[in-house]
C-alpha cells in the first residue's frame, strides 16, 4: 500500500470553532481520517468542547487506532465509511499539540502504520472547581450527532451541611454490559443503566485530566479522554 498523508487546519460551521484534520489515502482512495475540533461555549463560564472523530474507509477490515492516550476500534466500512467519535469538555484553554496516529488492521495480515495527526489538547493552566461546574465525556457511534454509547460526568454542587458534593456518573446507553475504569473508580453497568458515586468535602479541588476505559464485553474496548474534578484525597 502506498499512502499519502494530508494535514489541514480550518474553521467549522461555528466561526469560533477550529478544526485540525489529517488523513491517509492509497492512491485516490481514502483509508483513514482523523478530525480534532475545539469549540468555545459560553455557559456562564467559558468552557471548550473537544470532539475527536476517527473514520475508517476500508470496507473489508476493522480499524484499530491509538491517538494520544485514546484508543479503540472502528468497524469495517461496509456500506460506507464508519466513524467513532469521542467528545470531552475542559475549562482550560486548549492548545494545539503535535501527535501521531497509530493504526492497525489485524484482519489484514496485521498491517500497521503511523502518521502525523496534530490535535487539540487541554492547556497547561489550572482551573479550580466550583459549585455548578460540570465536566464530561461521551463515546459516540457515528459523528457528533450519532448514537451515544456511553457518557461520563463529573459535577460539583453545594451542600449546606457538608460543604460540597462531588458526583461521578457513568451511563451505559447500549444493550451490552459495560465494564469501566475512570476517576479511580471501576465497576460494571448493566444495559441502559447508570452508575453514580457521590462524595462530600469541605474543600474545592481543580480540573484534572483523565481517561476512561470501556469494555462492552463483545470485543469492543476503548480508552477515551475524560476530564474530571479531582477527588478528595
N, C-alpha and C positions, 0 to 999 in steps of 0.2 A: 504494500500500500504506500503510495506517495501522498503525503499530507501537506496541505497548505494552511498556515495559521493566519487568521485575521483578527486584529485588535481594533477597538474603537471606543470613543468617548462621545456621548451625545446627550441631548435633552429629551425628556419624555413628554407625555401629554400635559403634565403639570409643568409649567415653566420653571418651577423651583426644583424639579426633580432632575437628578443627574444619573446617567446610566453608563456603565462600563460593559463592553461586550468583547467576547473572544470566541472563536470558532475554529474548527478543523474540518477540512474537506479533502476528499480524494478525487482529484480531477475537478469536475464541475458538480460533484455530488457532496452536499454537506453530510458530516457524520456526527459531530458533537457541537453543541452550542452552550455557552455559559454567559449569563447576564447577572450583573450585580448592580443594584439600584440604591440610591439614598434619597429619601423624601422627607423634607421637614414638615412637621404638623404642629399647628398652634392649638394645644389642648388646655389652654390656661397657662400652662408652662410648655415651652417648646420641647418637643422630642423628635426623634428621627426614626422612620421606618426603613428597615434594611432588608428588602427581598433579594433572594438569590435563586435563580432558576437554572436547571440543567436539562438540556434537550438531547434526546437520542434519536438520530435519523436513520439508524441502521435497522432494517426490517427483520433481520434474522436473529439478532443477538441482543440480550440484555446488557446494559452498560453499568459497570461498577465504577464508582468515582470517589475521589477524595479531593477536597479543596479546603485549605485551612485545616481546621480540626473537624470539619463536617465530612461525612461520607455516607454513601447509600447506593441504591440500585434504581436505575430507570428501566422500565420494561422495554422489550424489543418493539420497534416501531411498526408493528403490524397494523395496516390500515391508516398509517400516517404517523408523523412524529409524536413521540411521547415525552412528557415533561413532568419533572418533580420540582416543587418549589418549597423553599424554606424561608420563612419570614420572622424577623425579630424586631424589637424596638430598643432604643437606647436614649438616654438623656445626654450622653456625651457626644460632643461634636465629631462627626465621622471624619476619617482621613483615608486617603487612597493609599493602599499598600501593594507592593509588588508581591506576586504569589505565583503558584503553579497549580496546575490541574492534573492530577494523576488519574488515568483511566485504564480500564482493563475489560476485556471481553472473554470471560472464562470459557464460553462455549465455542469461541473462535480460536482454538488452539492456544488459549490463554494469552492472546495478543494483548500487549500493554504498551503504554506510552505516557509522555508528559508534555504539556505545553504551557506557555506563559498565560496567566489569567489574573490580571490586576483586579482588585475588588475593594469595596468599601468596608472599613473595619471601625470599631469603636475608637474614639480618641483616647489619648493617654491621660486626660484630665480625670478628676474625681467628681462625683455628683452625689450629694447627700440625700438620703431617703427622706420622705415627707408624707404626712397623712394625706391619702388620696393618690399617692404615686403608684403607677402600675407598669410593670414590665412583663413582656410576654413573648411567646414564640409559637409558630404553627408549622406543621408539616402538611403540605398540600399535594394532592394528586392532580396534576394539570398546572395551569398558570395561577396567578394570584387569586383569580376568581373561581378556581376549580374546587374540587371536593376536599374539604379539610379532614385529615385522618386523625390528627392528634393536636391538642392545644395545651400549652403550659402558661401559667400565670403566677406572678409574684406581686402581691399587693400589700400596702400598708394602710391601716386605719387607726383612728384614735379610740382609746378606751379610757373612760373617765376614772376607772379604778386602777387599772394596771399600767396605763400609760399609752402603749401602742400594741396593736395586734398585727403580726406578720402572717399572711396566708400564702400557702404554696399549693397550687391546684393543678392537677393533671386530668385532662379529659380524653377519653378514648371514644372516638366517633365512628369506629369501624365495627365490623361484625366478628372480629377476632380478638382474643385476649391480648392485652398489651403489657409487656414487662418493660419497666423503665428504671433509669437511674438519673437523678437530677437533684441539684441543690443539697447534696449529701443524703438524699432520700432514695430509697428504692422499693419497688413493690410490683404488684400486678393489678391491672384494672380490667374488669370484665367489659365485654362489648357494650357500648352506649352508656357507660358508667363513668363516674368521676371520683378521683382520689383527692382528698383535701387534708392539709396539715396546718394547724394554727399554733402560733407561739406568741407569748406576751413578753414585753420588755419595756423597760423604762428609758432606754436609750435608742436613738436612731442610728442606723448604720449608713451604708452607702451602696451605690450600684456596684455589682460585681460581674465580671464576665464569667460565663459558664457554658457548659454543653449538656445536652440531654441525650441519653442513649435510649433507643426504642427497638424493641423486638416484638414483631407481630406473630411469632410462632408459626410462620408459614414460609420461612426462608428470607423474608424481608426484614433487614436490620438497617437502622440508620443512626447516625450521630448528627445532631443539629446544634448550631449555636443558640443558646437560650440564656439571656441575661437574667439576673435576679437581684433582689435586695438581700445583701449579705445577712445570713442568720446570726443570731446572738451566740457568742462563744462563752 
